Amino acid sequence: EGVRYPCDQCDYFATQPGSLKIHKERKHEGVRHPCSLCDLKATSASYLKMHMESIHQGVRYPCDKCDYKATTTGHLKRHKKSKHEEVSARGYRVSGLMKKMKVKICQVQSFQ
């Protein structure tokens, strides 16, 4: 197991010194990144950037398989996984196209 850096104010352990510093700033020192356009006070610069893009700039990530548009890449990934992928009985991922082909193959085989 690697080096662990304990927080001196709670039970948190970090695997890198930089992670411990960020933890302390967010959880114990109250460091916030305010949005210049609304009342949001983000706990990280990356969250503030995502907020600005999705809320104030209207950035959307379109699905290439349907009309869905996500506000974050993470939401798009979750959408695709839940709506356009299926796990087969053997644990393999099956795409939407394969699902349609599977149905047609099953229907043809049932008539034989």
C-alpha positions in Angstrom: 0.0 0.0 0.0 1.2 3.5 -0.8 1.9 6.5 1.4 -1.2 8.0 3.0 -1.5 11.6 4.1 -4.0 12.1 7.0 -6.0 15.2 7.6 -5.3 16.6 11.0 -9.0 17.8 11.3 -11.0 14.7 10.4 -10.7 11.0 9.4 -9.8 11.8 5.7 -6.7 10.3 4.2 -5.2 11.4 0.9 -2.8 9.5 -1.4 -1.1 12.7 -2.5 -0.1 15.9 -0.7 -2.0 18.0 -3.3 -5.2 16.1 -2.7 -4.9 16.7 1.1 -4.4 20.4 0.5 -7.6 20.6 -1.7 -9.5 18.6 0.9 -8.6 21.0 3.6 -9.4 24.0 1.5 -12.9 22.7 0.6 -13.9 21.0 3.8 -12.3 22.9 6.6 -11.2 26.4 5.3 -14.4 27.1 3.3 -12.5 28.1 0.1 -15.2 28.8 -2.6 -15.2 29.9 -6.2 -18.1 32.4 -6.7 -20.0 32.6 -9.9 -20.0 36.1 -11.3 -23.5 35.7 -12.8 -25.5 34.1 -10.0 -25.2 33.2 -6.3 -23.4 29.9 -6.7 -20.3 29.4 -4.6 -18.6 26.3 -6.1 -16.2 24.2 -4.0 -13.8 23.8 -6.9 -12.7 25.7 -10.0 -13.6 22.8 -12.2 -17.2 22.7 -10.9 -17.5 26.4 -11.4 -16.3 26.0 -15.1 -18.9 23.2 -15.6 -21.6 25.4 -14.0 -20.8 28.4 -16.2 -20.8 26.2 -19.4 -24.0 24.4 -18.7 -26.1 27.0 -16.9 -25.0 30.4 -18.3 -23.5 29.5 -21.7 -25.9 26.7 -22.7 -23.3 24.2 -23.7 -24.9 20.8 -24.5 -23.4 17.5 -25.4 -25.7 15.7 -28.0 -26.2 12.0 -28.1 -25.2 10.6 -31.5 -27.9 7.9 -31.2 -31.0 10.0 -30.3 -32.2 13.5 -29.7 -31.0 13.7 -26.1 -28.7 16.6 -25.1 -26.7 16.4 -21.9 -25.4 19.3 -19.8 -22.2 17.5 -19.0 -20.0 14.8 -20.6 -20.7 12.6 -17.5 -24.4 12.9 -18.0 -24.0 12.0 -21.7 -21.9 8.9 -20.8 -24.5 7.8 -18.2 -27.4 8.3 -20.7 -25.6 6.3 -23.4 -24.8 3.5 -21.0 -28.4 3.3 -19.7 -30.3 3.9 -23.0 -28.1 2.5 -25.7 -26.2 -0.3 -24.2 -27.3 -3.6 -22.8 -25.3 -6.3 -21.1 -25.8 -9.8 -22.5 -26.2 -12.9 -20.3 -22.4 -13.5 -20.8 -21.5 -10.0 -19.6 -20.7 -8.5 -23.0 -22.0 -5.1 -23.9 -24.5 -5.1 -26.8 -25.1 -2.0 -28.8 -28.5 -0.7 -29.8 -28.0 -2.0 -33.3 -27.1 -5.4 -32.0 -30.3 -5.4 -29.9 -32.4 -4.8 -33.0 -30.5 -7.4 -35.0 -30.9 -9.9 -32.2 -34.7 -9.4 -32.2 -34.9 -10.0 -36.0 -32.7 -13.1 -35.7 -34.9 -14.5 -32.9 -38.0 -13.8 -34.9 -36.6 -15.5 -38.0 -35.5 -18.5 -36.0 -38.9 -18.8 -34.3 -40.5 -19.3 -37.7 -38.2 -22.2 -38.7 
